[in-house]
Amino acid sequence: MFQDLLRRLTAPEPQTLPDLDARLALGALLVRIARTDGDYADVEIAQIDQALMKRYGLSAVDAAALRAECETLEAEAPDTVRFTRAIKAAVSYDNRFSVIEALWSVVLADGVRDDEEDSMMRMTASLLGVSDQDSHRARLKVAAG
């Protein structure tokens, strides 16, 4: 089901993704960050659903269905670089800042920041072309609630 999307994500020069594919790529990135510490907690799953609902105006049921697809895509995808490259090509800088906010909301959802998550966030922000300062601002904004 996701082979065409994965093929496009792994192309040497990915093209701008259609909206549904961009949603899948972003959702899979949210799932990947949640799974980084080896504990895919219910609170992180709920936060992913909230992020998808907020970003795309989805109902709770539709967000959960999209997340389930994203979980499958994330499990099949080769690496984070491909997701971030596709998202960077498809999304303006201002919207990428909101992607970083969504990622931080998942990282902070369980109340624990570990080294693996921090490392993944630094790498992801860099690959998305978001500065360390803007990633820090996004984290502070999310933490402030």
C-alpha positions as CSV (number, residue, x, y, z in Angstrom):
1,M,0.0,0.0,0.0
2,F,2.8,2.4,0.9
3,Q,5.3,1.3,-1.7
4,D,4.6,4.1,-4.1
5,L,4.9,6.7,-1.3
6,L,8.1,5.1,-0.1
7,R,9.5,5.0,-3.6
8,R,8.8,8.8,-3.9
9,L,10.3,9.5,-0.5
10,T,13.5,7.6,-1.4
11,A,13.9,9.2,-4.8
12,P,17.2,11.2,-5.2
13,E,15.1,14.4,-5.7
14,P,11.7,14.0,-4.1
15,Q,8.9,16.0,-5.6
16,T,6.3,18.0,-3.6
17,L,4.0,15.5,-2.0
18,P,0.2,15.6,-2.5
19,D,-1.6,16.5,0.7
20,L,-2.5,13.0,1.7
21,D,1.1,11.8,1.3
22,A,2.4,14.8,3.2
23,R,0.0,13.9,6.0
24,L,1.3,10.4,6.0
25,A,4.9,11.5,6.1
26,L,4.3,13.9,8.9
27,G,2.3,11.4,10.9
28,A,5.0,8.7,10.4
29,L,7.6,11.2,11.6
30,L,5.5,11.8,14.8
31,V,5.2,8.0,15.3
32,R,9.0,7.7,14.8
33,I,9.8,10.3,17.4
34,A,7.4,8.6,19.8
35,R,9.1,5.2,19.3
36,T,12.6,6.6,19.6
37,D,12.9,5.8,23.3
38,G,11.6,2.3,22.9
39,D,8.3,3.1,24.7
40,Y,5.4,3.9,22.5
41,A,3.2,5.1,25.3
42,D,-0.6,5.6,25.2
43,V,-0.1,9.3,26.2
44,E,2.2,9.7,23.1
45,I,-0.3,8.0,20.9
46,A,-3.0,10.3,22.2
47,Q,-0.7,13.3,21.5
48,I,-0.1,12.2,18.0
49,D,-3.9,12.0,17.4
50,Q,-4.3,15.5,18.9
51,A,-1.6,16.9,16.7
52,L,-3.2,15.3,13.6
53,M,-6.6,16.6,14.6
54,K,-5.3,20.1,15.2
55,R,-3.2,20.3,12.0
56,Y,-5.7,18.8,9.6
57,G,-9.0,19.5,11.3
58,L,-9.8,15.8,11.7
59,S,-12.2,14.1,14.0
60,A,-10.8,11.8,16.7
61,V,-11.8,8.8,14.7
62,D,-10.2,10.1,11.5
63,A,-7.1,11.1,13.3
64,A,-6.8,7.6,14.9
65,A,-7.3,6.0,11.5
66,L,-4.6,8.3,9.9
67,R,-2.2,7.5,12.8
68,A,-2.7,3.8,12.3
69,E,-1.7,4.2,8.7
70,C,1.3,6.3,9.8
71,E,2.4,3.5,12.2
72,T,2.5,1.1,9.3
73,L,4.3,3.5,7.1
74,E,6.9,4.3,9.8
75,A,7.5,0.6,10.3
76,E,8.2,0.1,6.6
77,A,10.2,3.2,6.0
78,P,14.0,3.0,5.8
79,D,15.1,6.1,7.6
80,T,14.2,9.5,9.1
81,V,16.2,11.4,6.4
82,R,13.6,10.5,3.7
83,F,10.7,11.7,5.7
84,T,12.3,15.0,6.6
85,R,13.5,15.6,3.1
86,A,10.0,15.1,1.7
87,I,8.4,17.3,4.4
88,K,11.0,20.0,3.9
89,A,10.3,20.0,0.2
90,A,6.6,20.1,0.7
91,V,6.2,22.5,3.6
92,S,7.1,26.2,4.1
93,Y,9.5,27.2,6.9
94,D,6.7,28.6,9.0
95,N,4.8,25.3,8.7
96,R,7.9,23.3,9.4
97,F,8.2,25.3,12.7
98,S,4.7,24.0,13.6
99,V,5.9,20.5,12.6
100,I,8.7,20.9,15.2
101,E,6.1,22.0,17.7
102,A,4.1,18.9,17.0
103,L,7.2,16.7,17.4
104,W,8.1,18.4,20.7
105,S,4.5,17.9,21.9
106,V,4.9,14.1,21.4
107,V,8.4,14.1,23.0
108,L,7.1,15.9,26.1
109,A,3.8,14.0,26.3
110,D,5.1,11.3,28.7
111,G,6.8,13.9,30.9
112,V,10.2,12.3,30.2
113,R,12.9,13.6,27.9
114,D,15.7,11.1,27.3
115,D,18.9,11.3,25.3
116,E,17.6,9.3,22.4
117,E,14.6,11.7,21.9
118,D,16.8,14.8,22.3
119,S,19.2,13.5,19.7
120,M,16.4,12.6,17.3
121,M,14.9,16.1,17.8
122,R,18.2,17.8,17.1
123,M,18.7,15.7,13.9
124,T,15.1,16.1,12.8
125,A,15.1,19.9,13.2
126,S,18.4,20.1,11.3
127,L,17.1,17.9,8.5
128,L,13.9,20.0,8.3
129,G,16.1,23.2,8.0
130,V,14.8,24.5,11.4
131,S,17.5,26.2,13.4
132,D,18.4,25.0,16.9
133,Q,17.1,28.4,18.3
134,D,13.7,27.9,16.6
135,S,13.5,24.3,17.8
136,H,14.3,25.5,21.3
137,R,11.6,28.2,21.0
138,A,9.1,25.5,19.9
139,R,10.0,23.3,22.8
140,L,9.5,26.2,25.3
141,K,6.2,27.1,23.7
142,V,4.9,23.5,23.9
143,A,6.2,23.1,27.5
144,A,4.4,26.3,28.5
145,G,1.2,24.7,27.2
